[in-house]
């Protein structure tokens, strides 16, 4: 997606923040959130300079999905 392309272009010259669409936190299952976060961390985390987060306000997010996002960072965020 766009985050992978941004990482490819910018490399380690600039940090990236975001990558989680608010709709994912609203409609997905916790497992889908974990899988998405894992892939995003794998793609954008290499070399550092990446902070996973929601792209905009996530007022309608399911609490279980917010927890899944936090847990995914703890589980997959070491690189």
N, C-alpha and C positions, 0 to 999 in steps of 0.2 A: 503494500500500500504506500501511501504518501510518506509515512514515517520511515519506511525502509529506504525510499528514494532520497529523503532528506539526509539520512545517515550516510548513504552512499556519496552524495554530493559534498556534504559538509565534513565528513570524517570526524576528526577530533578537533577541528577548528572552532566549533561552536557547540554548545550544549543543546540538547533537545528536551522538551518538557511536554508531557501529554500523551496522546495516543489512544486513550480510552474513550470511545464514543459514549455519550450519555445514554443513548438508546440501548446499548449493551447492558448497562447496569439496570435498566428499567425492565427489559423483556427477556433477557437470557437466563439460563440456569446458572447456579454457582459454578458448576463444572465447566460450562462454556466460558465464563469469565476467567476462570483459572487457566484454561487452555489458551485463550486470547492473550492474557498477560504473559504467560510463559513464552509464547511465540514472539511477542513484542519485545520482551527483555532479551531473548536470544538474538533477535535481529538488531536492536538498537543499543544494547548494553555493552557490546564488545568495545573495548578501549575506553570505557567510561563516558562521562558526559551525558548520561541519560537519567531523567527523573520521570518515572511513570506517573501518570495522573489523568484525570478526566479533562476532556477538551473544553468543556464549559460547565455550566451549572448542571448538577445532577439531582435536582429537587425531587424527582419522581423515582429515584433509584430504590430498588429493593434493599433493605438492610442486609439481607443475606448475601447479596451481590457485592455490596461495599466491603463486607467482611471477607468475601472470597478474593477481592482485589488486594486487600491488605495482606491476607495470608499468602497470596501468590507472590507478592514482593518478598516476603520473608522466606518463602520456600525456593523461589527461582532467582532471586535478586542478587545472588553472589556470583560474580564472574571474574 
